[in-house]
Amino acid sequence: MSHSESYQAIVEKVYRSGPHGPYAVAKNDALGSITFSLGKKVWEETIEPEPGTYVLLSQITKKRAGWRAGSGRFVRPSDTKQ
């Protein structure tokens, strides 16, 4: 099973002290809300995203509480080239 699909989403809220560490929730038109950790194992950037920032999320899995991303980073100009 491939987890290579990536989804662009807009960060809605950043939670600095969640029960499993810092995390963020982003909105994608197709999937709705996607939650992702801001820990080093998931978030690939050195700075945290802010609300309104576009991110590229992948390794998406469905959990009881909603969609989760196993990998995330900022959207780069090369991501938008056709």
C-alpha positions in Angstrom: 0.0 0.0 0.0 1.4 3.4 -1.0 1.4 6.4 1.3 3.0 8.6 -1.3 0.0 10.8 -1.9 0.5 14.4 -0.7 -2.1 17.0 0.1 -1.8 20.7 0.3 -3.6 22.2 3.3 -3.8 25.5 5.1 -2.8 25.6 8.8 -5.8 26.6 10.9 -4.5 26.3 14.4 -1.2 25.4 16.2 -1.3 23.7 19.6 2.0 24.2 21.4 1.2 21.8 24.3 -0.9 18.8 23.2 -1.1 15.5 25.2 1.6 14.0 22.8 3.5 17.2 22.2 3.0 20.2 19.9 0.7 19.7 16.9 -1.2 21.6 14.2 -4.5 21.2 12.4 -4.7 22.1 8.7 -7.7 22.2 6.3 -7.8 20.5 2.9 -10.6 20.9 0.5 -10.9 17.1 -0.2 -10.3 15.6 3.2 -11.3 18.4 5.6 -9.2 18.7 8.8 -5.8 16.9 9.0 -3.9 16.8 12.2 -0.1 16.5 12.3 2.6 16.5 14.9 5.2 19.3 15.1 7.7 16.8 16.5 10.9 16.1 14.5 9.7 12.6 13.4 6.8 14.2 11.4 7.5 17.9 10.8 10.5 18.3 8.5 11.1 22.1 9.0 13.1 23.9 11.6 10.4 26.5 12.3 6.8 25.8 13.2 4.0 26.8 10.8 1.6 29.7 11.6 -2.1 29.8 10.9 -2.7 30.6 7.2 0.5 28.9 6.1 0.3 26.3 3.2 1.8 23.0 4.1 2.3 19.7 2.2 1.1 16.7 4.1 1.7 13.0 3.3 1.5 9.5 4.8 -2.2 10.3 5.6 -4.0 7.8 7.7 -7.6 7.7 9.0 -8.0 7.5 12.8 -11.2 7.4 14.9 -10.7 11.1 15.6 -10.0 12.0 11.9 -7.2 12.3 9.4 -3.6 12.2 10.5 -0.4 13.0 8.6 2.8 11.1 9.2 4.9 13.7 7.3 4.7 17.4 6.8 6.6 20.4 5.5 6.0 23.9 4.0 4.8 24.1 0.4 7.7 25.1 -1.9 7.5 26.9 -5.3 8.5 23.6 -7.0 5.4 21.9 -5.5 3.1 24.2 -7.6 4.8 23.7 -11.0 2.6 21.8 -13.5 
